[in-house]
Amino acid sequence: MSHQVLELNHVAVGYRRRTMPFRPRRMIWALRDVNFEVRAGETLGIIGRNGAGKSTLLKLLAGILDPDKGSIERAPGRASLLSLQVGFLPHLTGRENAILSGMLLGLSKPQIKHDLDNILAFSEIGDFFDEPISTYSSGMRARLGFAVAYFSAPEILLIDEVLGVGDLAFRVKSSAAIQNLINSDRTVILVSHQPSTLRSLCERTVWIEDGVSRMEGPTDEVMAHYEQFVAERQKEQA
Protein backbone atom coordinates (compact mmCIF):
# COMPACT_ATOMS: atom_id res chain seq x y z
CA MET A 1 0.00 0.00 0.00
CA SER A 2 1.29 3.46 -0.91
CA HIS A 3 2.33 5.80 1.87
CA GLN A 4 0.37 8.82 3.00
CA VAL A 5 1.55 12.22 1.70
CA LEU A 6 -1.14 14.52 3.09
CA GLU A 7 -3.57 14.32 6.01
CA LEU A 8 -6.08 17.01 6.95
CA ASN A 9 -7.55 16.94 10.45
CA HIS A 10 -10.54 19.20 11.22
CA VAL A 11 -9.13 21.96 9.02
CA ALA A 12 -10.86 25.35 8.84
CA VAL A 13 -10.00 28.56 6.95
CA GLY A 14 -11.75 31.88 7.52
CA TYR A 15 -11.70 35.42 6.18
CA ARG A 16 -12.54 38.53 8.12
CA ARG A 17 -15.13 40.61 6.28
CA ARG A 18 -17.00 43.77 7.23
CA THR A 19 -20.66 43.14 6.43
CA MET A 20 -21.83 46.69 7.24
CA PRO A 21 -20.06 50.08 7.51
CA PHE A 22 -18.66 50.92 10.95
CA ARG A 23 -19.29 47.36 12.19
CA PRO A 24 -16.48 45.01 13.32
CA ARG A 25 -15.23 42.56 10.71
CA ARG A 26 -16.94 39.17 10.93
CA MET A 27 -15.20 35.85 10.32
CA ILE A 28 -16.55 34.11 7.21
CA TRP A 29 -15.57 30.43 7.10
CA ALA A 30 -14.64 29.19 3.61
CA LEU A 31 -13.70 25.82 5.12
CA ARG A 32 -15.23 24.74 8.43
CA ASP A 33 -14.30 21.09 9.06
CA VAL A 34 -12.36 19.18 6.43
CA ASN A 35 -10.86 15.74 7.03
CA PHE A 36 -9.23 13.40 4.50
CA GLU A 37 -5.91 11.82 3.54
CA VAL A 38 -4.03 11.54 0.25
CA ARG A 39 -1.83 8.58 -0.68
CA ALA A 40 1.26 8.74 -2.88
CA GLY A 41 0.63 8.15 -6.59
CA GLU A 42 -3.16 8.37 -6.45
CA THR A 43 -5.46 10.78 -8.28
CA LEU A 44 -7.94 12.20 -5.77
CA GLY A 45 -11.01 14.08 -6.95
CA ILE A 46 -12.65 17.02 -5.18
CA ILE A 47 -16.32 17.68 -5.95
CA GLY A 48 -18.72 20.26 -4.60
CA ARG A 49 -21.09 23.00 -5.65
CA ASN A 50 -20.00 26.59 -6.32
CA GLY A 51 -18.91 28.28 -3.11
CA ALA A 52 -18.31 24.99 -1.30
CA GLY A 53 -14.67 25.89 -0.59
CA LYS A 54 -12.86 23.82 -3.23
CA SER A 55 -10.51 26.52 -4.52
CA THR A 56 -9.68 27.58 -0.95
CA LEU A 57 -8.87 23.96 -0.21
CA LEU A 58 -6.37 23.77 -3.09
CA LYS A 59 -4.65 26.97 -1.92
CA LEU A 60 -4.41 25.43 1.53
CA LEU A 61 -2.87 22.22 0.17
CA ALA A 62 -0.38 24.27 -1.89
CA GLY A 63 0.74 26.16 1.21
CA ILE A 64 -0.59 29.50 -0.06
CA LEU A 65 -2.94 29.63 2.92
CA ASP A 66 -2.50 28.38 6.49
CA PRO A 67 -5.37 26.78 8.41
CA ASP A 68 -7.04 28.88 11.11
CA LYS A 69 -8.07 25.69 12.86
CA GLY A 70 -6.99 22.06 12.66
CA SER A 71 -3.79 20.70 11.18
CA ILE A 72 -2.20 19.45 7.95
CA GLU A 73 0.39 16.68 8.05
CA ARG A 74 2.72 16.69 5.02
CA ALA A 75 5.28 14.15 3.85
CA PRO A 76 8.46 15.59 2.29
CA GLY A 77 7.87 16.73 -1.29
CA ARG A 78 6.82 19.78 -3.26
CA ALA A 79 3.12 20.46 -3.84
CA SER A 80 2.12 23.07 -6.39
CA LEU A 81 -1.15 24.46 -7.71
CA LEU A 82 -1.35 24.30 -11.52
CA SER A 83 -2.20 27.98 -11.85
CA LEU A 84 -1.70 29.76 -15.15
CA GLN A 85 0.42 32.92 -15.36
CA VAL A 86 1.73 32.79 -11.77
CA GLY A 87 3.86 35.90 -11.24
CA PHE A 88 3.60 37.24 -14.82
CA LEU A 89 4.67 40.91 -15.09
CA PRO A 90 3.67 42.82 -18.26
CA HIS A 91 6.98 44.68 -18.73
CA LEU A 92 9.08 41.48 -18.67
CA THR A 93 9.59 39.22 -21.67
CA GLY A 94 8.05 35.79 -21.96
CA ARG A 95 11.43 34.22 -21.23
CA GLU A 96 11.93 36.36 -18.10
CA ASN A 97 8.37 35.67 -16.93
CA ALA A 98 8.84 31.95 -17.48
CA ILE A 99 11.87 31.98 -15.19
CA LEU A 100 10.10 34.08 -12.55
CA SER A 101 6.92 32.00 -12.68
CA GLY A 102 8.82 28.72 -12.48
CA MET A 103 10.68 29.93 -9.40
CA LEU A 104 7.40 31.00 -7.79
CA LEU A 105 6.09 27.49 -8.49
CA GLY A 106 8.99 26.04 -6.50
CA LEU A 107 11.81 25.37 -8.99
CA SER A 108 15.34 26.70 -8.71
CA LYS A 109 16.55 29.12 -11.37
CA PRO A 110 18.88 26.52 -12.99
CA GLN A 111 15.99 24.01 -13.10
CA ILE A 112 13.60 26.34 -14.88
CA LYS A 113 16.30 27.64 -17.25
CA HIS A 114 17.05 24.04 -18.21
CA ASP A 115 13.45 23.67 -19.42
CA LEU A 116 13.17 26.98 -21.32
CA ASP A 117 13.54 25.33 -24.74
CA ASN A 118 10.79 22.84 -23.86
CA ILE A 119 8.56 25.66 -22.60
CA LEU A 120 9.10 27.63 -25.81
CA ALA A 121 8.35 24.64 -28.03
CA PHE A 122 5.26 23.59 -26.06
CA SER A 123 3.77 27.10 -25.86
CA GLU A 124 4.13 27.68 -29.63
CA ILE A 125 4.72 31.44 -29.23
CA GLY A 126 7.86 31.60 -31.38
CA ASP A 127 9.79 34.87 -31.46
CA PHE A 128 7.34 36.45 -29.01
CA PHE A 129 9.18 34.54 -26.28
CA ASP A 130 11.64 37.44 -26.10
CA GLU A 131 8.99 40.17 -26.35
CA PRO A 132 7.23 41.80 -23.35
CA ILE A 133 4.15 39.97 -22.09
CA SER A 134 2.18 43.22 -22.64
CA THR A 135 2.36 42.51 -26.40
CA TYR A 136 0.77 39.04 -26.01
CA SER A 137 -2.81 38.10 -26.75
CA SER A 138 -4.74 36.42 -23.92
CA GLY A 139 -4.34 33.08 -25.70
CA MET A 140 -0.56 33.47 -25.92
CA ARG A 141 -0.34 34.32 -22.22
CA ALA A 142 -2.45 31.27 -21.39
CA ARG A 143 -0.25 28.98 -23.55
CA LEU A 144 2.94 30.27 -21.96
CA GLY A 145 1.45 29.98 -18.46
CA PHE A 146 0.34 26.42 -19.09
CA ALA A 147 3.74 25.43 -20.48
CA VAL A 148 5.55 26.84 -17.44
CA ALA A 149 3.16 25.10 -15.05
CA TYR A 150 3.43 21.82 -16.95
CA PHE A 151 7.22 21.68 -16.90
CA SER A 152 7.27 22.79 -13.26
CA ALA A 153 5.07 19.87 -12.23
CA PRO A 154 5.93 18.77 -8.67
CA GLU A 155 5.49 15.50 -6.77
CA ILE A 156 1.96 16.58 -5.78
CA LEU A 157 0.01 18.33 -8.53
CA LEU A 158 -3.07 20.37 -7.64
CA ILE A 159 -5.41 21.12 -10.56
CA ASP A 160 -8.34 23.54 -10.40
CA GLU A 161 -10.45 22.77 -13.50
CA VAL A 162 -7.44 23.47 -15.77
CA LEU A 163 -7.82 20.70 -18.34
CA GLY A 164 -7.36 22.79 -21.48
CA VAL A 165 -6.53 26.37 -22.47
CA GLY A 166 -6.15 28.45 -25.64
CA ASP A 167 -7.60 27.59 -29.05
CA LEU A 168 -9.06 24.19 -29.93
CA ALA A 169 -5.79 22.65 -31.11
CA PHE A 170 -3.92 23.76 -28.01
CA ARG A 171 -6.77 22.66 -25.73
CA VAL A 172 -6.41 19.14 -27.13
CA LYS A 173 -2.64 19.33 -26.60
CA SER A 174 -2.86 20.68 -23.06
CA SER A 175 -5.57 18.18 -22.09
CA ALA A 176 -3.36 15.35 -23.30
CA ALA A 177 -0.44 16.77 -21.30
CA ILE A 178 -2.53 16.86 -18.13
CA GLN A 179 -3.67 13.30 -18.80
CA ASN A 180 -0.02 12.23 -19.05
CA LEU A 181 0.70 13.81 -15.66
CA ILE A 182 -2.28 12.06 -14.13
CA ASN A 183 -1.15 8.73 -15.59
CA SER A 184 2.36 9.17 -14.18
CA ASP A 185 3.54 8.31 -10.67
CA ARG A 186 2.75 11.82 -9.42
CA THR A 187 0.09 12.41 -6.82
CA VAL A 188 -2.75 14.46 -8.32
CA ILE A 189 -5.60 16.28 -6.58
CA LEU A 190 -8.19 17.38 -9.11
CA VAL A 191 -11.09 19.79 -8.58
CA SER A 192 -13.83 19.46 -11.16
CA HIS A 193 -17.51 20.27 -11.61
CA GLN A 194 -17.81 17.45 -14.14
CA PRO A 195 -18.79 14.08 -12.66
CA SER A 196 -17.65 12.31 -15.85
CA THR A 197 -14.14 13.80 -15.47
CA LEU A 198 -13.80 12.55 -11.91
CA ARG A 199 -15.23 9.13 -12.74
CA SER A 200 -12.73 8.64 -15.56
CA LEU A 201 -9.63 9.96 -13.76
CA CYS A 202 -9.99 9.51 -10.00
CA GLU A 203 -9.90 6.41 -7.84
CA ARG A 204 -11.26 8.26 -4.80
CA THR A 205 -13.22 11.49 -4.41
CA VAL A 206 -13.91 13.87 -1.54
CA TRP A 207 -17.22 15.74 -1.52
CA ILE A 208 -17.02 19.23 0.01
CA GLU A 209 -20.29 20.92 0.98
CA ASP A 210 -20.51 24.26 2.78
CA GLY A 211 -16.87 24.01 3.84
CA VAL A 212 -17.25 20.51 5.30
CA SER A 213 -15.95 17.22 3.92
CA ARG A 214 -19.28 15.48 3.66
CA MET A 215 -18.10 12.18 2.17
CA GLU A 216 -14.87 10.45 1.09
CA GLY A 217 -14.52 7.15 -0.73
CA PRO A 218 -14.59 5.38 -4.12
CA THR A 219 -15.52 7.88 -6.82
CA ASP A 220 -18.62 6.08 -8.12
CA GLU A 221 -20.04 5.79 -4.60
CA VAL A 222 -19.36 9.42 -3.69
CA MET A 223 -20.69 10.72 -7.02
CA ALA A 224 -23.93 8.77 -6.63
CA HIS A 225 -24.63 10.45 -3.28
CA TYR A 226 -23.53 13.86 -4.57
CA GLU A 227 -25.74 13.71 -7.67
CA GLN A 228 -28.71 12.61 -5.57
CA PHE A 229 -28.10 15.54 -3.21
CA VAL A 230 -27.88 18.04 -6.09
CA ALA A 231 -31.06 16.67 -7.68
CA GLU A 232 -32.97 16.99 -4.41
CA ARG A 233 -31.76 20.56 -3.91
CA GLN A 234 -32.83 21.48 -7.43
CA LYS A 235 -36.32 20.06 -6.76
CA GLU A 236 -36.57 22.10 -3.55
CA GLN A 237 -35.57 25.28 -5.36
CA ALA A 238 -38.08 24.59 -8.13
ABEGO torsion letter per residue (X at the ends): XBBBABBBBGBBBBBBBBABBGBBBBBBBABABBBBBBBBGBBBBBBEBBGAGAAAAAAAAAGABBBABEBBBBBBEBBBBBBBGBGBBAABBAAAAAAAAAAAAGBBAAAAAAAAAAAAAAAGAEAAAABBAAABBAAAAAAAAAAAAAAABBABBBBBGBAEBEBAAAAAAAAAAAAAAAABABBBBBBBABAAAAAAABABBBBBBGGBBABBEBAAAAAAAAAAAAAAAAAAAX
